[in-house]
Amino acid sequence: MIPAMPSSTTTTAAATADHGEGTAITALHPEIIRTHLLTRLDGPTLASAGAAFTELHALCSEENLWRRLCHSSWPSTANPIVRHAISAFPSGHRSFFSDSFPTIHHRGDSLPCHRPPATELISAVDIFYGEKSIYSKAIVSETVSNWFSSSPFRLELPNTKGTPRTFPCPAGQEKLTLSWILIDPSEKRSVNVSSLKPVGFRQNCFTGDIEIRFATVLEAGGGDWVQFSVVVTCEGKEGGEAHVREASMQVEDMEGKSVNGKESLVIIQEAMGMKRRKRKEGEEKERYEEFEERKRERKEIKERREKGLDLACIAAVLSTLIVFLTLVLFGSGRVVW
């Protein structure tokens, strides 16, 4: 599952090196450290331990440790397609974890993207209910065709394999966590574009399906915001069990329109270059609600502007009609006289 924050036990285990009355880390056999200590650490703690203690740096950089962390955090990374892409990263699974685990900073602090467009994108998607993996999938999407560039950008991953894993509905919705990692194999970069927890859910009035929304909002320059919108569609009855039928993702602008493939690709590549930081509880939902509020305000301004234009057009038409009728009436009067 997505790694939890370090526990006091694991942090203490890493911190006993040459401090207090703890046994010096150099006195322990490397195999003991590797198998009994480091395997208990989560990703952020493992990285901190390697940076803080020179004795641990080599052990904390081992590919097997980071591969295990990635597979337990995101089962989709065990897919051969994803494994092959990660193997080309500068430090393998460690680089991938560093790109994918933290949230991207929502401020537009990355430099303009001048890299060549990606020829393909890999999506690695995982959904957990508590500690239980209920959905895991990876797909490759081409990004070079004219159809991709000009059409609204949308990725769909139907749940078609095996017996679907269920969760309580609707009580279990708040326990769902989701990760949607986009990988650019050519640039050897990745980014997680989903909020960890849901920002909203509703029941589709036509199909009866439950739609659970996850979102990450970013500044796109010029004062505009964009949203990576992920919708998980679930089948099930309220008060019973539900299962994931499909997960989909698209990029939306502040008018609620889907951005086309060409523009979405630029946004994704810029997101990959943004700073990363620790997730803050509830922040992603607040950003989503602020985005929706700004979207409503923009819509109201647009509607008022259109209404004003409509009134101006009506006034112009009426003025023209009055002038025309006046000319006709007075002109007719002169002829009769």
DRENDO-1510 file (C-alpha; in Angstrom, 1 decimal, always signed):
<recs>
REC; n; res; u; v; w
REC; 1; MET; +0.0; +0.0; +0.0 .
REC; 2; ILE; +1.0; +3.6; -0.1 .
REC; 3; PRO; +3.7; +4.0; +2.7 .
REC; 4; ALA; +2.7; +5.4; +6.0 .
REC; 5; MET; +4.8; +7.9; +7.8 .
REC; 6; PRO; +7.6; +6.4; +9.8 .
REC; 7; SER; +6.7; +4.9; +13.1 .
REC; 8; SER; +8.6; +5.7; +16.3 .
REC; 9; THR; +10.0; +2.2; +16.3 .
REC; 10; THR; +11.5; +2.3; +12.9 .
REC; 11; THR; +12.8; +5.8; +13.4 .
REC; 12; THR; +14.5; +4.8; +16.7 .
REC; 13; ALA; +16.0; +1.8; +15.0 .
REC; 14; ALA; +17.7; +4.0; +12.5 .
REC; 15; ALA; +18.7; +6.6; +15.0 .
REC; 16; THR; +20.7; +4.3; +17.3 .
REC; 17; ALA; +23.8; +4.8; +15.3 .
REC; 18; ASP; +26.5; +6.3; +17.6 .
REC; 19; HIS; +23.9; +8.2; +19.7 .
REC; 20; GLY; +22.9; +7.7; +23.3 .
REC; 21; GLU; +23.4; +4.3; +24.7 .
REC; 22; GLY; +22.4; +2.5; +21.5 .
REC; 23; THR; +24.8; +0.0; +19.9 .
REC; 24; ALA; +27.0; +1.6; +17.2 .
REC; 25; ILE; +25.7; +0.7; +13.8 .
REC; 26; THR; +29.1; -0.4; +12.6 .
REC; 27; ALA; +29.1; -3.1; +15.3 .
REC; 28; LEU; +26.2; -4.9; +13.6 .
REC; 29; HIS; +26.8; -7.2; +10.7 .
REC; 30; PRO; +25.6; -5.7; +7.4 .
REC; 31; GLU; +23.3; -8.6; +6.7 .
REC; 32; ILE; +21.5; -8.0; +10.1 .
REC; 33; ILE; +21.1; -4.4; +9.2 .
REC; 34; ARG; +19.8; -5.2; +5.8 .
REC; 35; THR; +17.3; -7.9; +6.7 .
REC; 36; HIS; +16.2; -7.0; +10.2 .
REC; 37; LEU; +16.4; -3.2; +10.3 .
REC; 38; LEU; +16.2; -1.6; +6.9 .
REC; 39; THR; +13.4; -3.9; +5.6 .
REC; 40; ARG; +11.2; -2.4; +8.4 .
REC; 41; LEU; +11.6; +1.2; +7.3 .
REC; 42; ASP; +9.3; +3.0; +4.9 .
REC; 43; GLY; +10.6; +5.0; +2.0 .
REC; 44; PRO; +11.1; +8.5; +3.6 .
REC; 45; THR; +12.8; +6.9; +6.6 .
REC; 46; LEU; +15.1; +4.8; +4.5 .
REC; 47; ALA; +16.2; +7.8; +2.5 .
REC; 48; SER; +16.8; +9.8; +5.6 .
REC; 49; ALA; +18.8; +7.1; +7.2 .
REC; 50; GLY; +21.0; +6.8; +4.1 .
REC; 51; ALA; +21.6; +10.5; +4.1 .
REC; 52; ALA; +22.2; +10.9; +7.8 .
REC; 53; PHE; +24.6; +8.0; +8.4 .
REC; 54; THR; +27.6; +7.4; +6.1 .
REC; 55; GLU; +27.7; +3.8; +7.4 .
REC; 56; LEU; +24.2; +3.2; +6.1 .
REC; 57; HIS; +24.4; +5.0; +2.8 .
REC; 58; ALA; +25.5; +2.0; +0.6 .
REC; 59; LEU; +23.0; -0.4; +2.3 .
REC; 60; CYS; +20.1; +2.1; +2.1 .
REC; 61; SER; +20.8; +2.6; -1.7 .
REC; 62; GLU; +20.4; -1.1; -2.5 .
REC; 63; GLU; +18.0; -1.7; -5.4 .
REC; 64; ASN; +16.3; -4.7; -3.8 .
REC; 65; LEU; +15.1; -2.6; -0.8 .
REC; 66; TRP; +13.6; +0.1; -3.1 .
REC; 67; ARG; +12.1; -2.5; -5.4 .
REC; 68; ARG; +10.4; -4.1; -2.4 .
REC; 69; LEU; +9.1; -0.7; -1.2 .
REC; 70; CYS; +7.8; +0.1; -4.7 .
REC; 71; HIS; +6.0; -3.2; -5.1 .
REC; 72; SER; +4.4; -3.0; -1.7 .
REC; 73; SER; +3.4; +0.6; -2.2 .
REC; 74; TRP; +2.2; +0.2; -5.8 .
REC; 75; PRO; +1.6; -3.4; -6.9 .
REC; 76; SER; +1.3; -2.2; -10.5 .
REC; 77; THR; +5.1; -1.6; -10.5 .
REC; 78; ALA; +5.6; -5.4; -10.6 .
REC; 79; ASN; +4.0; -5.3; -14.1 .
REC; 80; PRO; +6.8; -6.1; -16.7 .
REC; 81; ILE; +6.0; -2.9; -18.7 .
REC; 82; VAL; +6.6; -0.7; -15.6 .
REC; 83; ARG; +9.6; -2.7; -14.4 .
REC; 84; HIS; +11.3; -2.3; -17.7 .
REC; 85; ALA; +10.7; +1.5; -17.6 .
REC; 86; ILE; +12.0; +1.8; -14.0 .
REC; 87; SER; +15.1; -0.1; -14.8 .
REC; 88; ALA; +16.2; +2.8; -17.0 .
REC; 89; PHE; +15.9; +5.4; -14.3 .
REC; 90; PRO; +19.2; +6.8; -13.0 .
REC; 91; SER; +19.0; +5.0; -9.7 .
REC; 92; GLY; +16.3; +2.5; -10.6 .
REC; 93; HIS; +13.5; +2.0; -8.1 .
REC; 94; ARG; +15.0; +4.6; -5.7 .
REC; 95; SER; +14.7; +7.4; -8.4 .
REC; 96; PHE; +11.2; +6.2; -9.2 .
REC; 97; PHE; +10.1; +6.3; -5.6 .
REC; 98; SER; +11.6; +9.8; -5.2 .
REC; 99; ASP; +9.6; +11.0; -8.2 .
REC; 100; SER; +6.3; +9.2; -7.4 .
REC; 101; PHE; +5.9; +9.1; -3.6 .
REC; 102; PRO; +5.8; +12.8; -2.7 .
REC; 103; THR; +3.0; +15.1; -3.9 .
REC; 104; ILE; +3.9; +17.7; -6.6 .
REC; 105; HIS; +4.0; +21.3; -5.4 .
REC; 106; HIS; +0.9; +23.0; -6.7 .
REC; 107; ARG; +2.7; +26.2; -7.5 .
REC; 108; GLY; +3.9; +26.7; -11.1 .
REC; 109; ASP; +7.6; +26.8; -10.1 .
REC; 110; SER; +8.9; +24.6; -12.9 .
REC; 111; LEU; +10.8; +26.0; -15.9 .
REC; 112; PRO; +8.9; +26.1; -19.2 .
REC; 113; CYS; +9.1; +22.7; -20.8 .
REC; 114; HIS; +11.5; +22.6; -23.8 .
REC; 115; ARG; +12.0; +18.8; -23.8 .
REC; 116; PRO; +10.8; +16.9; -26.9 .
REC; 117; PRO; +7.3; +15.5; -26.5 .
REC; 118; ALA; +7.0; +12.0; -25.0 .
REC; 119; THR; +6.3; +9.3; -27.6 .
REC; 120; GLU; +4.4; +7.3; -25.0 .
REC; 121; LEU; +3.1; +7.4; -21.5 .
REC; 122; ILE; +2.8; +4.6; -19.0 .
REC; 123; SER; +0.0; +4.7; -16.4 .
REC; 124; ALA; +0.5; +2.7; -13.2 .
REC; 125; VAL; -2.7; +2.8; -11.2 .
REC; 126; ASP; -3.4; +1.3; -7.7 .
REC; 127; ILE; -6.4; +1.5; -5.4 .
REC; 128; PHE; -6.4; +0.4; -1.8 .
REC; 129; TYR; -9.2; -0.1; +0.7 .
REC; 130; GLY; -7.3; +0.3; +3.9 .
REC; 131; GLU; -4.4; -2.2; +3.7 .
REC; 132; LYS; -6.1; -4.2; +1.0 .
REC; 133; SER; -5.3; -3.8; -2.7 .
REC; 134; ILE; -8.5; -3.8; -4.7 .
REC; 135; TYR; -7.3; -2.6; -8.1 .
REC; 136; SER; -4.0; -2.6; -9.8 .
REC; 137; LYS; -3.3; -2.0; -13.5 .
REC; 138; ALA; -0.7; -0.6; -15.9 .
REC; 139; ILE; -1.2; +0.5; -19.5 .
REC; 140; VAL; +0.9; +2.2; -22.3 .
REC; 141; SER; -0.6; +5.1; -24.2 .
REC; 142; GLU; +0.8; +6.4; -27.5 .
REC; 143; THR; +1.2; +10.2; -27.7 .
REC; 144; VAL; +2.4; +10.9; -31.3 .
REC; 145; SER; -0.7; +10.5; -33.5 .
REC; 146; ASN; -2.8; +13.4; -34.7 .
REC; 147; TRP; -5.8; +11.9; -33.1 .
REC; 148; PHE; -4.1; +12.0; -29.7 .
REC; 149; SER; -2.9; +15.6; -30.1 .
REC; 150; SER; -6.3; +17.0; -31.2 .
REC; 151; SER; -8.7; +15.0; -29.1 .
REC; 152; PRO; -9.6; +15.6; -25.5 .
REC; 153; PHE; -7.0; +13.8; -23.3 .
REC; 154; ARG; -8.6; +10.9; -21.4 .
REC; 155; LEU; -7.2; +7.6; -20.1 .
REC; 156; GLU; -9.5; +4.8; -19.3 .
REC; 157; LEU; -8.6; +1.6; -17.4 .
REC; 158; PRO; -11.5; -0.9; -17.2 .
REC; 159; ASN; -11.3; -3.6; -14.5 .
REC; 160; THR; -11.5; -6.7; -16.6 .
REC; 161; LYS; -9.2; -9.3; -15.0 .
REC; 162; GLY; -10.3; -11.9; -12.4 .
REC; 163; THR; -12.8; -11.7; -9.7 .
REC; 164; PRO; -13.3; -8.1; -8.6 .
REC; 165; ARG; -12.3; -7.2; -5.0 .
REC; 166; THR; -15.0; -5.5; -3.1 .
REC; 167; PHE; -15.3; -2.9; -0.3 .
REC; 168; PRO; -18.3; -1.7; +1.8 .
REC; 169; CYS; -20.4; +0.9; +0.1 .
REC; 170; PRO; -20.8; +3.8; +0.9 .
REC; 171; ALA; -19.1; +3.5; +4.4 .
REC; 172; GLY; -15.8; +2.3; +2.9 .
REC; 173; GLN; -15.3; +5.2; +0.5 .
REC; 174; GLU; -13.4; +7.3; +2.9 .
REC; 175; LYS; -10.9; +4.4; +3.4 .
REC; 176; LEU; -10.0; +4.3; -0.3 .
REC; 177; THR; -6.6; +5.6; -1.4 .
REC; 178; LEU; -5.5; +5.9; -5.0 .
REC; 179; SER; -2.3; +6.4; -6.9 .
REC; 180; TRP; -2.1; +7.2; -10.6 .
REC; 181; ILE; +1.6; +7.4; -11.6 .
REC; 182; LEU; +2.4; +8.6; -15.1 .
REC; 183; ILE; +5.8; +7.5; -16.5 .
REC; 184; ASP; +7.7; +9.1; -19.4 .
REC; 185; PRO; +10.2; +6.3; -20.4 .
REC; 186; SER; +12.1; +8.6; -22.8 .
REC; 187; GLU; +12.9; +11.2; -20.0 .
REC; 188; LYS; +13.1; +8.6; -17.2 .
REC; 189; ARG; +10.8; +10.6; -15.0 .
REC; 190; SER; +7.5; +9.9; -13.3 .
REC; 191; VAL; +4.8; +11.8; -11.4 .
REC; 192; ASN; +1.8; +10.9; -9.2 .
REC; 193; VAL; -1.1; +13.0; -10.5 .
REC; 194; SER; -3.8; +11.8; -8.0 .
REC; 195; SER; -4.8; +13.0; -4.6 .
REC; 196; LEU; -4.2; +10.2; -2.1 .
REC; 197; LYS; -7.8; +10.4; -0.7 .
REC; 198; PRO; -11.1; +11.1; -2.4 .
REC; 199; VAL; -12.2; +14.8; -2.8 .
REC; 200; GLY; -15.8; +13.9; -3.6 .
REC; 201; PHE; -18.3; +11.2; -4.7 .
REC; 202; ARG; -21.7; +11.0; -6.2 .
REC; 203; GLN; -24.2; +8.4; -7.5 .
REC; 204; ASN; -24.8; +8.6; -11.3 .
REC; 205; CYS; -28.6; +9.1; -11.6 .
REC; 206; PHE; -28.7; +7.3; -15.0 .
REC; 207; THR; -26.6; +4.2; -14.3 .
REC; 208; GLY; -26.7; +4.0; -10.5 .
REC; 209; ASP; -22.9; +3.7; -10.4 .
REC; 210; ILE; -21.0; +5.3; -7.7 .
REC; 211; GLU; -18.4; +7.8; -8.9 .
REC; 212; ILE; -15.5; +8.6; -6.5 .
REC; 213; ARG; -13.4; +11.5; -7.5 .
REC; 214; PHE; -9.7; +12.1; -6.8 .
REC; 215; ALA; -7.9; +15.3; -8.0 .
REC; 216; THR; -4.7; +17.3; -8.1 .
REC; 217; VAL; -4.8; +21.0; -8.9 .
REC; 218; LEU; -1.8; +22.9; -10.4 .
REC; 219; GLU; -1.1; +26.4; -11.5 .
REC; 220; ALA; -0.6; +26.5; -15.2 .
REC; 221; GLY; +0.7; +30.0; -15.7 .
REC; 222; GLY; -1.2; +33.2; -16.5 .
REC; 223; GLY; -3.2; +32.8; -13.3 .
REC; 224; ASP; -5.0; +29.8; -14.7 .
REC; 225; TRP; -5.3; +26.5; -12.9 .
REC; 226; VAL; -5.6; +23.0; -14.3 .
REC; 227; GLN; -6.9; +19.8; -12.6 .
REC; 228; PHE; -5.9; +16.2; -13.0 .
REC; 229; SER; -9.3; +14.7; -12.5 .
REC; 230; VAL; -9.5; +10.9; -11.7 .
REC; 231; VAL; -12.9; +9.2; -11.4 .
REC; 232; VAL; -13.2; +5.7; -10.1 .
REC; 233; THR; -16.5; +4.2; -11.2 .
REC; 234; CYS; -17.9; +1.5; -8.9 .
REC; 235; GLU; -20.7; -1.0; -9.2 .
REC; 236; GLY; -22.7; -2.0; -6.2 .
REC; 237; LYS; -25.7; -1.4; -4.0 .
REC; 238; GLU; -25.8; +1.2; -1.2 .
REC; 239; GLY; -25.4; -0.6; +2.1 .
REC; 240; GLY; -23.8; -3.6; +0.5 .
REC; 241; GLU; -20.6; -4.4; -1.3 .
REC; 242; ALA; -19.1; -2.5; -4.3 .
REC; 243; HIS; -16.3; -3.1; -6.7 .
REC; 244; VAL; -14.2; -1.0; -9.1 .
REC; 245; ARG; -15.5; -1.2; -12.7 .
REC; 246; GLU; -13.3; +1.5; -14.2 .
REC; 247; ALA; -10.8; +4.2; -13.4 .
REC; 248; SER; -10.4; +7.2; -15.8 .
REC; 249; MET; -8.3; +10.3; -15.8 .
REC; 250; GLN; -8.3; +13.6; -17.7 .
REC; 251; VAL; -6.9; +17.1; -17.5 .
REC; 252; GLU; -9.5; +19.9; -17.1 .
REC; 253; ASP; -9.2; +23.7; -17.4 .
REC; 254; MET; -11.1; +26.3; -15.3 .
REC; 255; GLU; -14.0; +26.1; -17.7 .
REC; 256; GLY; -14.5; +22.4; -16.9 .
REC; 257; LYS; -13.4; +21.5; -20.5 .
REC; 258; SER; -11.0; +18.6; -21.1 .
REC; 259; VAL; -7.6; +19.7; -22.4 .
REC; 260; ASN; -6.5; +18.1; -25.6 .
REC; 261; GLY; -3.7; +15.6; -25.8 .
REC; 262; LYS; -1.0; +18.0; -27.1 .
REC; 263; GLU; -1.6; +20.5; -24.3 .
REC; 264; SER; -2.0; +17.8; -21.7 .
REC; 265; LEU; +1.3; +16.4; -22.6 .
REC; 266; VAL; +3.0; +19.7; -22.0 .
REC; 267; ILE; +1.3; +20.0; -18.6 .
REC; 268; ILE; +2.3; +16.5; -17.6 .
REC; 269; GLN; +6.0; +17.1; -18.5 .
REC; 270; GLU; +6.0; +20.4; -16.6 .
REC; 271; ALA; +4.4; +18.5; -13.6 .
REC; 272; MET; +7.3; +16.0; -13.7 .
REC; 273; GLY; +9.7; +18.9; -13.4 .
REC; 274; MET; +7.9; +20.5; -10.4 .
REC; 275; LYS; +9.2; +20.4; -6.8 .
REC; 276; ARG; +8.0; +17.6; -4.6 .
REC; 277; ARG; +6.9; +17.8; -1.0 .
REC; 278; LYS; +5.2; +15.9; +1.8 .
REC; 279; ARG; +1.5; +15.6; +1.6 .
REC; 280; LYS; -0.6; +17.6; +4.0 .
REC; 281; GLU; -3.8; +16.1; +5.4 .
REC; 282; GLY; -6.8; +17.7; +3.8 .
REC; 283; GLU; -4.9; +20.1; +1.6 .
REC; 284; GLU; -5.7; +18.4; -1.7 .
REC; 285; LYS; -9.5; +18.5; -1.0 .
REC; 286; GLU; -9.2; +22.2; -0.1 .
REC; 287; ARG; -7.4; +22.9; -3.3 .
REC; 288; TYR; -10.1; +21.0; -5.3 .
REC; 289; GLU; -12.9; +23.0; -3.6 .
REC; 290; GLU; -11.1; +26.2; -4.3 .
REC; 291; PHE; -10.7; +25.2; -7.9 .
REC; 292; GLU; -14.4; +24.4; -8.2 .
REC; 293; GLU; -15.2; +27.8; -6.6 .
REC; 294; ARG; -13.0; +29.6; -9.1 .
REC; 295; LYS; -14.6; +27.6; -11.9 .
REC; 296; ARG; -18.1; +28.7; -10.7 .
REC; 297; GLU; -17.0; +32.3; -10.5 .
REC; 298; ARG; -15.5; +32.3; -14.0 .
REC; 299; LYS; -18.7; +30.7; -15.3 .
REC; 300; GLU; -20.9; +33.4; -13.6 .
REC; 301; ILE; -18.7; +36.2; -15.1 .
REC; 302; LYS; -18.9; +34.6; -18.5 .
REC; 303; GLU; -22.7; +34.3; -18.2 .
REC; 304; ARG; -23.0; +37.9; -17.1 .
REC; 305; ARG; -20.9; +39.1; -20.0 .
REC; 306; GLU; -22.9; +37.0; -22.5 .
REC; 307; LYS; -26.1; +38.3; -20.9 .
REC; 308; GLY; -24.8; +41.9; -21.3 .
REC; 309; LEU; -23.9; +41.2; -25.0 .
REC; 310; ASP; -27.4; +39.7; -25.6 .
REC; 311; LEU; -29.1; +42.8; -24.1 .
REC; 312; ALA; -26.9; +45.1; -26.2 .
REC; 313; CYS; -27.8; +43.1; -29.3 .
REC; 314; ILE; -31.5; +43.3; -28.4 .
REC; 315; ALA; -31.2; +47.0; -27.8 .
REC; 316; ALA; -29.5; +47.5; -31.1 .
REC; 317; VAL; -32.1; +45.5; -33.0 .
REC; 318; LEU; -34.9; +47.4; -31.3 .
REC; 319; SER; -33.3; +50.8; -32.1 .
REC; 320; THR; -32.9; +49.8; -35.7 .
REC; 321; LEU; -36.5; +48.6; -35.9 .
REC; 322; ILE; -37.8; +51.8; -34.3 .
REC; 323; VAL; -35.7; +53.9; -36.8 .
REC; 324; PHE; -37.0; +51.8; -39.7 .
REC; 325; LEU; -40.6; +52.1; -38.6 .
REC; 326; THR; -40.3; +55.8; -38.0 .
REC; 327; LEU; -38.9; +56.3; -41.5 .
REC; 328; VAL; -41.7; +54.1; -43.0 .
REC; 329; LEU; -44.5; +55.9; -41.1 .
REC; 330; PHE; -43.2; +59.4; -41.8 .
REC; 331; GLY; -42.3; +58.6; -45.3 .
REC; 332; SER; -45.7; +57.1; -46.0 .
REC; 333; GLY; -47.4; +60.2; -44.4 .
REC; 334; ARG; -45.6; +62.5; -46.8 .
REC; 335; VAL; -46.6; +60.5; -49.8 .
REC; 336; VAL; -50.3; +60.5; -48.8 .
REC; 337; TRP; -50.2; +64.3; -48.0 .
</recs>
